[in-house]
Amino acid sequence: MTTTLYSNFSLFDGQQPQLKKQSWMQVNDQTGKIIDIGNQNPPTADQQVDLEGKYVTPGLINCHTHITMDPATGDGDTTANVIESTVRAVLNLHTLLKSGVTYIRECGSSYDIDITLSQLIAKGMLTQVPEILPSGRPYSMTGGHGDFPNFGHLVDSPDEMRKAVRQGQKIGAKAIKVMATGGVMTKNDFMNDPQLSVAEITAAVEEAHHKGNIVAAHAEGNPGIFNAIKAGVDSIEHGFYVNDEEIDLMLQQGTYLTPTIVADWAIPKFGQGILPDWEIKKAADALDDLLKNIVHAQKRGVAITLGTDAGTPFNDFSMTPVELQLMVEHGFSAYEALATSSQNSARLMQIDDQYGTLEAGKFADFLVLDNDPLAEIKALQQTDKAVYKKGQRAY
């Protein structure tokens, strides 16, 4: 076993709301795991890296991405063939890692590409990318929010859902994504349109939970949000119009909420004159409401996770730190925003025993920043920050 000692840095470990100054971290070079971490009496090591007084923080965990999509188009371009979609996905993964994201949960991939890529990453055949908790294609009713070419599994009964989820898990899906409402990017539905039924979503939840997997529900308005929570999903994605009745049930059941603020914010900010008027209007009309409702849910104690919906219009794969900025600008403390990744995303994705916080026994996925992210959340937007994956510098 060879070891590397990183020293002379201020540490945000993802657990405590303050920095630990003059810290050190000893890493096993073979496993990529942290052997020990502290701020006094550093051990000896085969290699030493002086981080020159900079700031170390855990790698970001983005639990809502669409790596096969193209954010330069209004519809994500799911019409691309499997080769183009795969190349795009790999490029987007590199961008995610460079931005500081070291692990993702995919929430809908054309051709089930994320499943194959996650397997290649595990084999060591694809490097300098985040690890993936894959979903494969999402599950949508016919004519629903996931009814795009090459994209959704179309299901129109509980039995169809049950069989489709079994097929998805057979090939490697670990995070089942269901479409419980309409959305911004589909012309002929709206955020308050309920789509999949409680019975259909319940079938998905039963099958996923039998395998120890998790279920995410695209749910922007009501009654779809309530339907998804009632069906027992693990996370509500977007949740723009979440209300107190739903929050009560989320707190009772331990349901997570992934707000993807940046996805809605980017459309009216960058899409004027480019995207269709109906799409801009949908996003703009929702923005103030979603900000108010998400902050209210967070203040009431709902576990908020970090996710961006990357791949949607003008929401590219470098925007994860901007999501944190938007959280802080609208009522989160910097620590609360960072904990959405290091604590809540890791727990939702069931990887918190190995990832998320920086402590002995976990993988050394970390960022090195010039400035203190607890003092200024924009520190994470540093373009030339150092990104380490399992103790190896990737960028």
Secondary structure, DSSP 8 states (H G I E B T S, - for coil): --EEEEEEEEE--SSSSS-EEEEEEEEETTT-BEEEEESSS----SEEEEEEEEEEEE-EEEEEE-TT--TTSSS--TTS-HHHHHHHHHHHHHHHHHHTEEEEEES--GGGHHHHHHHHHHTTSS-SS-EEE---S-EE-TTSTT--TTT-EE--SHHHHHHHHHHHHHTT--EEEEE-B--TT-TT--TT-B-S-HHHHHHHHHHHHHTT-EEEEEE-STTHHHHHHHHT-SEEEE-TT--HHHHHHHHHHT-EEE--HHHHHHHHHH-TTTS-HHHHHHHHHHHHHHHHHHHHHHHHT--B-----BTSTT--TT-HHHHHHHHHHTT--HHHHHHIIIIIIHHHTT-TTTSSS--TTSB--EEEESS-TTT-GGGGG-TT-EEEETTEE--
